[in-house]
């Protein structure tokens, strides 16, 4: 009996020490996880994938003071428009944009940034959109992402009388809400049907646009 009691006197304190050590390790592990999460959150912006897609509608606005010529109808034209769809990190979203087309020396039509607020200042009140922003994607909850074209422009092609396509680079240059100060780069693609312009220069044209790239915020 004395031996048994002596053995318990040795074993029980050891078990208590092991239990305390185990609890301490768990507490330390949780603390490290919490500190890591806090450190990660405080470390700054994170780079994420970005994708969106929209059904869009746009207008034809010839730049007559800028030299628009009916013989070259797609050059020196503003193309303001809007759309509905979805975007990553937002869900359901809308888009507003303004593009300006010029025929280049090689003969191809290129799209260049023009202020989206030139045509949609009322719709974008409260977003404080800078003049260099050509497109804005927004979710109606105060979050928005701002874009501008590559300075070299975005090439477009007239595939048929009912389809004009385009594909090129745009840059993310800020935003609002959780996207304030955002940066990034996307490849934008799209097409629209110009055929209604043959009978009505004020026709609302329909099309589709989508993009893939990255955003850092």
Secondary structure by P-SEA (a helix, b strand, c coil): caaaaaaaaaaaaaaaaaaaaaaaaaaaaaaaaaaaaaaaaaccbbbbbbbbcccbbbbbbbcccccccccccccbbbbbbcccccccccccccccbbbbbbbccccbbbbbbcccccccccccccccccccccbbbbcccccbbbbbccccbbbbbcccccbbbbbbbbbbcccccccccccbbbbbbcccccccccccccccccccccccccccc
